[in-house]
Amino acid sequence: MHNDYFGDEELAQLRSHGIVLFARRVIFEAQPPMAESQIAALQALCAGPLPPELLALWRQSAGGRIDYDLHLHMNGNEESVVWSDLFWSGSEGPQDLQGWVDHEREAAQEAAAQSGEPWDGKLTLLPFGGFEDSDRIYAVVEPGPDYGHVLAWKQGLPPPWPHEMHEDGMTTVAHDLCAAFEALQLDEDPLAPAGDYFTGQALLEYLDQRHQEHGLSLELMDRLIAFYRGAMVDWRSPLAAGTLGQDAPLARVALRHAIATDDAEQVARLAAAGIALDGPLLGSAIATDLALSHGAHHAAEALVRAGAPVAHDALDYIDSAVSPELVGLLLERGAEPSATAVAECVACGAPAAARLIAGAYAQSRDDLPGAYAAARDGMLAELEAALVEVHAGRLTHYLGPAGLTKRIDHLQSFEL
């Protein structure tokens, strides 16, 4: 299940450092092979035979961690599925394989009891990977046309989470486990990341620790990183060749990169190449939504000028100081002014943009003072409560105490 990139001695050295290669992907913190007795016990719980690819994985490593990107179409969204764990029995955390198997059995038994139908005690879907409670990866272990398929399940989030799925979703990753591993990719180069938190960070930190504390040679570590980077997607070559517009998933990776780097010129090149600028790009967020929520204002302006659609509530999700010029452009292209948007701009330290939105709002409605006061007071209550929790050490917040305090001060000092 690995290629010829490493010799047997190198593979043995990697194994000694908890690293295993499977289907051209890297597993770290890899567990020992699964005992045949445990495989037999799991087989006894399944409605059909365990897929051969899953057996091959377990006979090489009973679990571990992986660090790749996985994007799937789910419930009409483009969802980023977190598949960072390959469950193993004996884990003291959320990676416990037997714990997830027991959870599925209890859920199946409860569902059967509610429907009044008998249950034979056999699982048709076997959980073997995912991330905590939110994302789960299953193998279909029921005889039939879907046997051996790998499925992804993702938990829906409450309505206050914008652009997230609000109902649980499930979709197919691939027709078998090896193909599912091949679907794991790197959207960005982990050696030249676009942000402070990036895919590959966990693996690189693990390798550095193995080198610093356990003697993993730099040469072997560099070769492994080069092998790992082989999973990087290449959208630049088809962009240069003029064919990127024909590959929608790859085009979405390119567009997300342009937004992550706030690169207006790159947005213009992608638009000129004919890639689609509409439709969900991450979750339910379209490109302009994503750019605004990430503070990528140059990319947002380039997107709008290139004809990308603007959601009616686009201004409600501003989370950084935005220029009145960009706000004016968004209003021209269909964004609707709201009291929430006024308060968001005030909190972010963009009073000129706030006044522009307020003026647009007042042209069609006469309740601006009361509507703004309600939006401001609600936002203040949330920020002040978060600040108390942060100071008490019960909460971490992306703004930090200084950022929370600054937004509170902006809201308290601003007057329409």
Number of C-alpha atoms within 10 A of each C-alpha: 12 13 11 6 12 16 10 10 9 13 17 14 16 20 20 13 19 20 22 25 23 18 16 19 23 23 23 24 19 23 22 17 14 18 11 12 9 12 15 11 10 16 17 15 19 18 18 19 17 22 17 12 16 17 16 16 21 20 16 19 25 23 28 23 23 24 24 25 21 18 20 20 19 21 16 13 21 22 21 16 22 23 21 21 25 28 26 25 17 11 14 9 10 15 25 20 22 18 19 21 19 12 13 17 18 13 12 18 17 13 14 14 12 9 8 9 10 10 13 11 14 18 22 19 23 26 26 23 27 25 19 15 11 14 22 24 26 22 25 26 24 21 12 9 9 15 19 25 21 26 23 23 21 23 16 15 15 11 11 8 10 13 17 19 22 15 12 14 18 18 15 19 24 17 17 21 23 19 15 17 20 15 17 20 20 22 23 23 16 19 12 8 16 16 10 6 10 19 18 22 16 16 21 16 11 16 24 16 13 16 16 12 9 12 11 18 14 13 9 16 17 12 13 20 18 11 16 21 18 14 21 16 15 14 19 13 10 16 20 11 9 14 15 22 19 14 13 12 17 20 25 23 19 24 25 19 17 22 26 18 18 21 18 19 13 18 26 16 15 23 20 13 19 15 22 17 22 14 16 19 22 22 21 20 21 22 27 27 24 25 24 23 18 18 18 21 23 18 27 28 21 20 24 18 15 16 12 20 20 24 18 14 15 23 26 22 17 25 17 19 19 21 15 18 13 16 23 15 15 24 19 11 17 14 19 19 26 23 24 24 25 30 31 27 30 28 29 20 21 19 24 18 23 29 17 18 25 21 15 15 19 16 10 10 9 10 11 19 13 11 15 19 15 15 17 23 14 13 19 21 12 13 19 15 11 19 23 13 15 16 12 10 9 9 12 14 12 7 12 14 17 10 15 20 14 15 21 22 15 19 21 14 9 14 10 13
